[in-house]
Amino acid sequence: MRNGMLADIGIAQIDDLYDGIPQHLRVQEPLDLPDGLRSEQALERHLHELLARTADHERLLCFLGGGCAPHYVPALCEEIVGRSEFLTAYWANAYTDHGKYQVFFEFASLLGELLELDAVSQPTYDWGMAAGVALRMACRVTGRSRVLLSTSLGPERSAILNTYLAPDIELLPLETVSATGTIDLHALEDAMRDDLAAAYFETPTYLGAIEPAVEEAIARIHDLGALAVVGVDPIALGVLASPASVGADIVCGDLQPLGVPMLYGSGLAGFIATRDEERFVREYPTFLIGRTDTSTAGEHGFGLVAWERTSYMRRELGKDFGGTTTALWGIAAAVYLALLGADGLQELGEGILQRRAYAARRLAAIPGVTLPAADAPRFKEFPVSFADTNLTVEEVNARLLERDILGGHRVSGPGLENAALYCITETHQQADIDRLVEAITTIVQGR
């Protein structure tokens, strides 16, 4: 039976399934695992011993970003997602999980209003997966298989897309402006071709820069019949125009800024949104929740939209596969958006802009510290260069950690010599920024 199954999928042995994994990353011998624990009490004691060896993260002042950043999580978000009827956020049927379906509908409605789009997917695993799904959707809509990909994406998202879109989609580089990651319109013009399915870029960029040419770039992409897929930090939309308002076809991003804790990197949940057009809706592999009338006058029901398009119905004929996702964080995001409302999101965005500008100004005043492309408008994140000091980013970060501060992680590229990406959010008060500036000043002066 095993040999027959292998023959059906065109391979000779099971190891052939792992050809995509380099040999040096494969385990070559059995794992040396300890004996299993025999009781709950032993397990609890073991976990406490492990936790005792972990640094107290709450005392650390964090300036890390790059895809997962410190944002304030209102207590109500944690209270709601911790309720027993929501905690697993897993799927059943509309008649058994009516309340859960309703809250998923409210999530899609609230996020759709923020994005100015009508069709919003239930959460994917993270932003990288959302972008990969969105680009595969674009290829199916256009019937093409070449995609322009911004060269300024973060290394993690870039790696995910290269894996998720292989081997049938060809990725072509879209060169960007160094030190900002924004679109080079001349490079876009040179890269455009009439067989493109889509182009993907982000605003704000991985380096925090606000893309100044979104509308013009989208217009040029549309001129050749390709789709514009744009990634966005949703918390920035309190102060920035939505990509959809200037023509983006598919918008994706991560819910982590919207009431989701960092959780050592696991608090991630991607989203995908489009106009409510059949050509897009039919290509979603993820769940879509809709509202309809019931047999009782004035009563509404909530359930799955176009269920027959999913791999759950089509199985091996499915166009794509979503798998188990992170629906719980969609509930957290719904609570967060409902709490803040439009005015709250605007106030929040303005506060982040002000804090980042203050931090940038203070850091740029430190002798030996420079800010690449300092005049570029940015949201939340910005690179800081230590090239004119005698210290590397790693040395600065090690000395910051001695002071209970997590500095920015290294970024590289033209104009980013010996640079780190710093992230400023609503969680940072003026005293926190001043503490960072004082610490870096002391470090670069060798005191």
LINJO-V101698 format. One record per residue. RES is the residue in three letters. SS is DSSP state (H for helix, E for strand, L for the rest). OMEGA is omega in radians with two decimals (999 if undefined). Layout:
[[RES/SS/OMEGA] [RES/SS/OMEGA]]
This chain:
[[MET/L/-3.13] [ARG/H/-3.13] [ASN/H/3.11] [GLY/H/3.11] [MET/H/3.13] [LEU/H/3.14] [ALA/H/-3.13] [ASP/H/-3.12] [ILE/L/2.97] [GLY/L/3.09] [ILE/L/-3.07] [ALA/L/-3.09] [GLN/L/-3.06] [ILE/H/-3.12] [ASP/H/3.13] [ASP/H/3.11] [LEU/H/-3.04] [TYR/H/-3.12] [ASP/L/-3.12] [GLY/L/-3.14] [ILE/L/-3.13] [PRO/L/-3.09] [GLN/H/-3.06] [HIS/H/3.10] [LEU/H/-3.11] [ARG/L/3.06] [VAL/L/-3.05] [GLN/L/-3.12] [GLU/L/-3.13] [PRO/L/3.12] [LEU/L/3.11] [ASP/L/-3.07] [LEU/L/3.10] [PRO/L/3.08] [ASP/L/3.13] [GLY/L/3.09] [LEU/L/-2.96] [ARG/L/-3.11] [SER/L/3.07] [GLU/H/-3.14] [GLN/H/3.12] [ALA/H/3.10] [LEU/H/-3.14] [GLU/H/3.13] [ARG/H/3.13] [HIS/H/3.14] [LEU/H/3.11] [HIS/H/3.10] [GLU/H/3.10] [LEU/H/-3.12] [LEU/H/-3.13] [ALA/H/3.13] [ARG/L/-3.08] [THR/L/3.12] [ALA/L/3.11] [ASP/L/-3.03] [HIS/H/-3.06] [GLU/H/3.14] [ARG/H/-3.08] [LEU/L/3.06] [LEU/E/-2.94] [CYS/E/3.04] [PHE/L/3.11] [LEU/L/3.07] [GLY/L/3.08] [GLY/L/3.10] [GLY/L/3.09] [CYS/L/-2.95] [ALA/L/3.10] [PRO/L/3.03] [HIS/L/-3.13] [TYR/L/3.11] [VAL/L/3.13] [PRO/L/-3.11] [ALA/H/-3.10] [LEU/H/3.10] [CYS/H/-3.13] [GLU/H/3.14] [GLU/H/-3.09] [ILE/H/-3.09] [VAL/H/3.10] [GLY/L/3.12] [ARG/L/-3.02] [SER/L/-3.11] [GLU/L/-3.13] [PHE/L/-2.86] [LEU/L/3.10] [THR/L/-3.14] [ALA/L/-3.12] [TYR/L/-2.98] [TRP/L/2.97] [ALA/L/3.07] [ASN/L/-3.07] [ALA/L/-3.08] [TYR/L/3.10] [THR/L/-3.07] [ASP/L/-3.03] [HIS/H/-3.13] [GLY/H/3.14] [LYS/H/3.09] [TYR/H/3.13] [GLN/H/-3.11] [VAL/H/3.04] [PHE/H/3.08] [PHE/H/3.13] [GLU/H/3.08] [PHE/H/-3.12] [ALA/H/-3.13] [SER/H/-3.12] [LEU/H/3.14] [LEU/H/3.10] [GLY/H/3.10] [GLU/H/3.12] [LEU/H/-3.09] [LEU/H/-3.06] [GLU/L/3.09] [LEU/L/-2.99] [ASP/L/-3.12] [ALA/E/-3.09] [VAL/E/-3.13] [SER/L/2.86] [GLN/L/-2.99] [PRO/L/2.94] [THR/E/-3.08] [TYR/L/3.13] [ASP/L/-3.11] [TRP/H/-3.13] [GLY/H/3.11] [MET/H/3.13] [ALA/H/3.14] [ALA/H/3.12] [GLY/H/3.10] [VAL/H/-3.12] [ALA/H/-3.13] [LEU/H/3.04] [ARG/H/3.05] [MET/H/-3.12] [ALA/H/3.12] [CYS/H/3.13] [ARG/H/3.13] [VAL/H/-3.05] [THR/H/-3.07] [GLY/L/-3.13] [ARG/L/-3.04] [SER/L/3.06] [ARG/E/-3.05] [VAL/E/2.99] [LEU/E/-3.08] [LEU/E/3.13] [SER/E/-3.14] [THR/L/-3.09] [SER/L/3.12] [LEU/L/3.06] [GLY/L/-3.06] [PRO/H/-3.13] [GLU/H/-3.14] [ARG/H/3.11] [SER/H/3.14] [ALA/H/3.13] [ILE/H/-3.10] [LEU/H/3.12] [ASN/H/3.12] [THR/H/-3.03] [TYR/H/-3.07] [LEU/L/3.11] [ALA/L/-0.02] [PRO/L/-2.93] [ASP/L/3.11] [ILE/L/-3.11] [GLU/E/-3.14] [LEU/E/3.12] [LEU/E/-3.07] [PRO/E/2.98] [LEU/E/-3.07] [GLU/L/-3.09] [THR/E/-3.14] [VAL/L/-3.12] [SER/L/3.07] [ALA/L/3.04] [THR/L/-3.10] [GLY/L/3.14] [THR/L/-3.03] [ILE/E/2.97] [ASP/L/-3.04] [LEU/H/3.09] [HIS/H/3.10] [ALA/H/3.09] [LEU/H/-3.14] [GLU/H/-3.13] [ASP/H/-3.07] [ALA/H/-3.07] [MET/L/3.10] [ARG/L/-2.98] [ASP/L/3.10] [ASP/L/3.12] [LEU/E/3.02] [ALA/E/-3.04] [ALA/E/2.95] [ALA/E/-3.12] [TYR/E/3.02] [PHE/E/-3.05] [GLU/E/3.01] [THR/L/-0.07] [PRO/L/-3.13] [THR/L/3.09] [TYR/L/3.13] [LEU/L/3.04] [GLY/L/-3.07] [ALA/E/3.08] [ILE/L/-3.08] [GLU/L/-3.10] [PRO/L/-2.99] [ALA/L/-3.10] [VAL/H/-3.06] [GLU/H/-3.12] [GLU/H/3.12] [ALA/H/3.14] [ILE/H/3.13] [ALA/H/-3.14] [ARG/H/3.09] [ILE/H/-3.13] [HIS/H/-3.10] [ASP/H/-3.13] [LEU/L/3.07] [GLY/L/3.10] [ALA/L/3.13] [LEU/E/3.09] [ALA/E/3.09] [VAL/E/-3.01] [VAL/E/3.05] [GLY/E/-3.07] [VAL/L/2.98] [ASP/L/-2.99] [PRO/H/-3.11] [ILE/H/3.11] [ALA/H/-3.02] [LEU/H/2.96] [GLY/H/-3.11] [VAL/L/3.14] [LEU/L/3.05] [ALA/L/3.12] [SER/L/3.09] [PRO/H/-3.13] [ALA/H/-3.10] [SER/H/3.10] [VAL/H/2.93] [GLY/L/-3.14] [ALA/L/-3.11] [ASP/L/3.12] [ILE/E/3.14] [VAL/E/3.13] [CYS/E/-3.13] [GLY/E/-3.12] [ASP/E/-3.13] [LEU/L/-3.00] [GLN/L/3.12] [PRO/L/-3.01] [LEU/L/3.03] [GLY/L/-3.13] [VAL/L/-3.14] [PRO/L/-3.09] [MET/L/3.04] [LEU/H/3.11] [TYR/H/3.07] [GLY/H/-3.08] [SER/L/3.14] [GLY/L/-3.10] [LEU/L/3.12] [ALA/L/-3.12] [GLY/E/3.05] [PHE/E/3.08] [ILE/E/-3.13] [ALA/E/3.11] [THR/E/2.94] [ARG/L/-3.13] [ASP/L/3.12] [GLU/L/-3.04] [GLU/H/-3.09] [ARG/H/3.08] [PHE/H/-3.06] [VAL/H/-3.11] [ARG/L/-3.09] [GLU/L/3.07] [TYR/L/2.99] [PRO/L/-3.06] [THR/L/3.12] [PHE/L/3.00] [LEU/L/-3.10] [ILE/E/3.12] [GLY/E/3.12] [ARG/E/3.11] [THR/E/3.07] [ASP/E/3.07] [THR/L/-3.14] [SER/L/3.09] [THR/L/-3.10] [ALA/L/3.10] [GLY/L/-3.12] [GLU/L/-3.14] [HIS/E/3.04] [GLY/E/-3.10] [PHE/E/-3.12] [GLY/E/-3.05] [LEU/E/-3.12] [VAL/L/3.08] [ALA/L/-3.06] [TRP/H/-3.06] [GLU/H/-3.12] [ARG/H/-2.99] [THR/L/3.10] [SER/H/3.10] [TYR/H/3.08] [MET/H/-3.03] [ARG/H/3.13] [ARG/H/-3.04] [GLU/H/3.09] [LEU/H/-3.13] [GLY/L/-3.10] [LYS/L/-3.12] [ASP/L/-3.10] [PHE/L/-3.12] [GLY/L/-3.12] [GLY/L/3.10] [THR/L/-3.05] [THR/L/-3.00] [THR/L/-3.02] [ALA/H/-3.14] [LEU/H/-3.11] [TRP/H/3.00] [GLY/H/3.09] [ILE/H/3.10] [ALA/H/-3.14] [ALA/H/3.11] [ALA/H/3.11] [VAL/H/-3.12] [TYR/H/-3.12] [LEU/H/3.12] [ALA/H/3.13] [LEU/H/-3.02] [LEU/H/-3.07] [GLY/H/-3.07] [ALA/H/-3.11] [ASP/H/3.14] [GLY/H/3.11] [LEU/H/3.10] [GLN/H/3.12] [GLU/H/3.12] [LEU/H/-3.14] [GLY/H/3.12] [GLU/H/3.12] [GLY/H/3.11] [ILE/H/3.10] [LEU/H/-3.12] [GLN/H/-3.14] [ARG/H/-3.13] [ARG/H/3.14] [ALA/H/3.12] [TYR/H/3.14] [ALA/H/-3.14] [ALA/H/-3.13] [ARG/H/-3.12] [ARG/H/-3.12] [LEU/H/-3.13] [ALA/H/-3.12] [ALA/L/3.14] [ILE/L/3.12] [PRO/L/3.13] [GLY/L/3.13] [VAL/L/3.13] [THR/E/3.11] [LEU/L/3.10] [PRO/L/-3.13] [ALA/L/-3.00] [ALA/L/-3.07] [ASP/L/-3.11] [ALA/L/3.08] [PRO/L/-3.08] [ARG/E/3.09] [PHE/L/2.98] [LYS/L/-3.02] [GLU/E/3.13] [PHE/E/3.13] [PRO/E/3.09] [VAL/E/-3.08] [SER/E/3.06] [PHE/L/-3.06] [ALA/L/-3.11] [ASP/L/3.00] [THR/L/3.08] [ASN/L/-3.09] [LEU/L/3.02] [THR/L/3.07] [VAL/H/-3.12] [GLU/H/3.12] [GLU/H/3.10] [VAL/H/-3.11] [ASN/H/3.12] [ALA/H/-3.13] [ARG/H/3.02] [LEU/H/-3.13] [LEU/H/3.05] [GLU/L/3.12] [ARG/L/3.11] [ASP/L/3.10] [ILE/E/3.04] [LEU/E/-3.14] [GLY/L/-3.11] [GLY/L/3.13] [HIS/E/-3.04] [ARG/E/2.95] [VAL/E/-3.08] [SER/L/-3.14] [GLY/L/3.11] [PRO/L/-3.13] [GLY/L/-3.11] [LEU/L/-3.11] [GLU/L/3.10] [ASN/L/-3.03] [ALA/E/3.09] [ALA/E/3.14] [LEU/E/3.14] [TYR/E/-3.08] [CYS/E/3.12] [ILE/L/3.14] [THR/L/3.13] [GLU/L/3.14] [THR/L/-3.08] [HIS/L/3.05] [GLN/L/-3.12] [GLN/H/-3.13] [ALA/H/3.11] [ASP/H/3.14] [ILE/H/3.11] [ASP/H/3.11] [ARG/H/3.10] [LEU/H/-3.12] [VAL/H/3.13] [GLU/H/-3.12] [ALA/H/-3.13] [ILE/H/3.10] [THR/H/3.14] [THR/H/-3.09] [ILE/H/-3.07] [VAL/H/3.10] [GLN/L/3.05] [GLY/L/-3.14] [ARG/L/999]]
